[in-house]
Amino acid sequence: MPRHDQARIFRRSTPLQPRRLPMPSLPSRALLRVGLSVGILSGCTHSSGANRTSPAHTATVTSEDIQRTPGEPIEKVLMGRFPGVTVTRTADGGLAVRIRGTTSILGSNDPLYVIDGIPIQPGPNGSLTGISPEDIESIQVLKDPAETAFYGGRGVNGVIVIKLKRPGQ
């Protein structure tokens, strides 16, 4: 245990830069009350470095690939380019995207969709009609458990990561 005049408190804030705060001079038997606040971040990010360390190769479709087949919905692009991804029509006319096949009888078999780091629910009937294919920079399908572990239980049926173009691109 360091002496009380050498003790330091470390705090991390949003820019993730640690700050050293000196401890006040306290008698040897003093109580120190520390108040902590919890911040909640809503969103996910997937670094490009994860692709280099992943045991499985992550397939990616770029905007150039999408432009070669104009007018196709995003779901059709997924089916034609990624091995193991099936897109089928449901009885009510919607689309069902499956990455690892049917994994649950009672639960959802839908993959997790992440657009620019934010998990979303697809629109009615499982479609992504709210996204124009011309606005997409890249699409990645994460199938391997090592790749989807970042997303926890929500990524158990696979993850479709869509990165949109930035203004001016």
N, C-alpha and C positions, 0 to 999 in steps of 0.2 A: 504494500500500500504506500503510495507516495505521500510525502509530507503535504500538509494542507496548503502550504504556500506554493507548491509545485503542481497542484491539481488543476485540471482544465476540464471544461465541459465542451463537447463537440456538438454542433448543431448543423443540420443540412437544410437548406431552403430550396425553393423551386429551381434556381439555376444550378443546383447541385454543387455548390461551392462550400466546403466546410469553413466554419468560422471558429476561432478559438476565443473563448470568453474566460477571463480570469475568475477564479473562485474567490469569494470574499474571505477575509480573515475570520476564522471561526474558532471558538474554543474547541478543545479536543473532543468534547461530548455534545456537540450541537446537532440538532436535526436540520436537515436541508430539505426544503419542500421545493420540488421542481414541477412546474406545470408544462404539460405537453399537449400540443394540439395535433389532430390527425387530419391530414389532407387526403382527399379522395380524387383519384385520377380516373376519368372515364375515357377509355380509348386504349388501343393497343398499337404497338409498332413492331415491325418486322425488319430487322437490320439486314443490309445486303451482305454483311459478314456471316450471317447464319447460313447462307448457301454454301460457303466454303467449308464450314465445319460440319455440315449435315452429312450423315452416312449415306443418304440416298440422294440421287440427283433430282432437283426440283425442275419440272418442266415449266417454261415460261412462253407466253404468247405476247408479242410486242404489237405496238400500234401499226407497224408496217404489215405484219401478218394479217391483222384485222382488215386493213384497207384493201388487201388483195381479194377479199370476198365481201364487197359492199352489200348492205341490206340484210345481212344475216343477223338474227338476234344473238345475244351473248351466249345463250344456252347452246345454240348450234355450234358456235365457235368452240365451246368447251368440249363437246362431243367429238368433234373431228380432230382435235389436236392433242388431247391428253389420254394416254393409255389408262384403261381401267375406269374411266369416267363414262357413265351411261346417262343419257337424257331420254326419258320416255314421256309419252302423253298419258295423263291420268284419265279416268272415266269421265270426270267433269270438264275435260278439255284443258286442264292445266298442265304444267311441266313438272316432272320429278327428276331432280339431279341426284345421282348416287355416285359416291366416290369409292366406297369400300363395299358396295353391295348392301343388301338389307341386313342390318345388324340388330334390330329390335322389333319385337312384335307389337309392343304397346307404345313405346316412345317414338320420337321423331327420328327419321333416318336422314333428314336434311343436313347438308353440310353447313358450316358456319361461313357466312359471307362477311368479309372485312373490306371496307372501302376506305382508302386513305387512313387506315389505322383505326377506324370506328366500326365495331360489329353492327350489322344491320339485319333486319328480317326482310326476306324477299317480299315482293308485292303479292297481290291476289293470285292464286293458282301457282305460286312458286316462281313467278317470272321476275325478271329484272328490267321491265319495260321502262322504268324511270331513268335508266342510264343509256345515253346514246353511245353506240359503239365508236363513234368518231371522237368521243371525249376520253377514251381509255388509252392510257400509256402502256400498261402491261397487266397481264393476268397470270397469276401463279396458282397452281393447285398443289396443296400440301397434303400428302397421303400418309407418309411415314409417321409413326408415333413420336419419333424424335423431333420431327418438324412441327407437329401439332401440339406438343407438350406445352409450349409457350401459352397456348390458349386454354389450357386446362380441360375440364369436362365438356366445355362447349365445342371443342375441336375434335371430339371423339369420332365423329362421322366424316372427318376431313375438313379442310379449310380452303376456301377460295378467296385469294387475296387480290383485290382489284386496285390498281393505282391509277388515278385520274391525271390527265394532263393539267399542267399549271397554265394560267393565262399567259399568252404570248408564245406558247410552244407550238 
